[in-house]
Amino acid sequence: MQRVGPVQFLNDGIANQIIDVRSPAEFTKGHVPGAVNIPIFDNLERAKVGTVYKQQSREEAISLGLEIVGPKMKSFTESAKNLALNGVLNVYCWRGGMRSDKMAWLFELVGLQANVLEGGYKAYRYYLHNYLSKIDSLIIVQGPTGSGKTKILHALKEKGEQVLDLEGLANHKGSAFGGLGEKEQPTTQQFQNNILAELHSFDLSKPVWVESESVTIGRVYLPETLWQRMNEATVLSIDVPRKYRVDHIIEQYGLFTPDELISKIGQLTQNMGGANVKKAIAFVEEGNLPEAVELLLIYYDKYYAHSALKYKVNKPIDVKLESGDAKENAQVLINQLAELKI
């Protein structure tokens, strides 16, 4: 058994299957991307062992643990053998203590090699926040609602640029309408873990493009350290002709039913005002989406004007875009960045 730090653990995890031996509930809340859960205890068993530890003694808790684990040992090793394609597994628990140690011992007993994450998942999460706090290659793309920022990011990626698609990782577009058509959002922990996995695959000596976001996207939170770095980064503020913005919004949301759209518009009553919400809903009911979008943009543009500079350290660099074509606009941003010599 070899103990390794987070950097080696993650790097080796590209070739070695990562095994999370925590309970299913712990795994669901957040795990290292790519990990497979082989829980030494299920949720109820973990609770029982914890209760015995607190109310009786460590020795009694260990005794109960052994009683629970004994009948499972064969299935543990069979699962491990099937997963260890190259004979090596990377193993972690919460603190890198007894659970991962004992499972690693068991895996090695049947001829496998096991690398245990020093400090466990807790150390991994500390590493995540520390790693994100040092990223200085971010290029932020911001612009008012309907500017097609996500499409531009995808076009940048097609052109070979490094793109961190936060809304894609969050399964949410970040507005009141952002959850329409999306899969269920991950937990905040898993969202943050997925961000780290994405950034770990990048060359951070080169630009990393990312859309400007609030600290929350739907119901998940950005890591505070990444949020801070985003606010300190170079910002390209795009200005797209309004007609293209309206077209883009209709293209994106026009496929949803009137009832779905009306439900989301109703959530804006407090900020837009009841009268404006009623007008927007009436336009949707009439099938007049362009007028509904124009009315909604009045609210969204006011919000954008208020928030665009709120947390930014550097003054945004204005980039006027004449086209509604994402590929053309992506190239304009690449050219703009080249002129800045960042």
C-alpha positions, 0 to 999 in steps of 0.5 A: 500500500502506498500513500499519495497526495492529491496531485499524484492521486488525481494524475494516477487516476487517469490510468488507475480506477479510483475507488471511493469506499465511503457510504453511498450517501457520502458518495452522492453528496460529492466524490472525485469524478470518475470514482466508483463507489464500493462502500465498506458500510451502507448508510445505515451501517455507517450510522450504527458504527458511528453511534457505537463509537460515540456512545460506547468505545472505539473498540466496540465500534471496530468490533461491530465494523468487522462483524458487518464487513466480514460477509462482504469481503468476497464481493469487495474483492470481486468488484475490485478485480473487475475494476482494476484493469491494470492491477492498480486501484486508487482508494480513498475515504473521508480522512484517509483513515481506517476505511481506506486503509482496510479496503486497500489491505484487502485489495492487496491481499488478493494481488492488487496494488492500492494507492491510498489518498493521504488525508482522504476526500477532506484533503482533496477538497482542500486541494480543490480550493487551493488549486482554484485560488491560483488560476490566473489564466481566466478570460471572462466573457460577459454580455447582456441576456441573449448575447449568445455567450454559451454558443460563442464559448462552444465555438471557441472550443471548436477552434481549439481554445480551452473553455470552462463551460460552467453552465454546462457543468451546472445543468443550468443556464443561470436565469429564471428560465435556466432550468428549462430542458436541463437535466437535474443539477448536481450537488454543489460539491459535485459541481465544484469537483467537476470544475476541478476535473475540467481545469486539471485537463487544461494547460493553465499557461494558456487562456481559459475562457469562461462566461461571467456568472454570479456566485450561484448557477441555479441552486449550486455554488461556485467555489469561492476561490474560483469566484474571486479569481473570475472577478480579478480576471480580464473581462471581454464585454460583448455588445451584440445587436438587439435583433440578434439577441431577440432571435437567439432567445426565441431560438433557445426558449421558443421550443418550450410550451406556453405553460412552461414559459408562463410559469417562469415569467410568473417568478419575475413578478417581484422584480418586473412588476405585476403589470409587466408580467401580465403583459409578457404572459399575454404576449406568450399566450398570443404566440407573440414571442418577439414582443414578450422577449422585448419586454423581458429584456427591459428587466434583464438589461436593467439588471445587467447594467446594475450587476456587470461591474459590481464585483469586477476588479478590472474595467471590462474591455468592450468588444462590439460584435456586428454578427449573430454568428457564434463562429464569427464572434468567437474569432473576433474575441480571439483576435481581440485577446491577441491584440491584448497580448495576454 
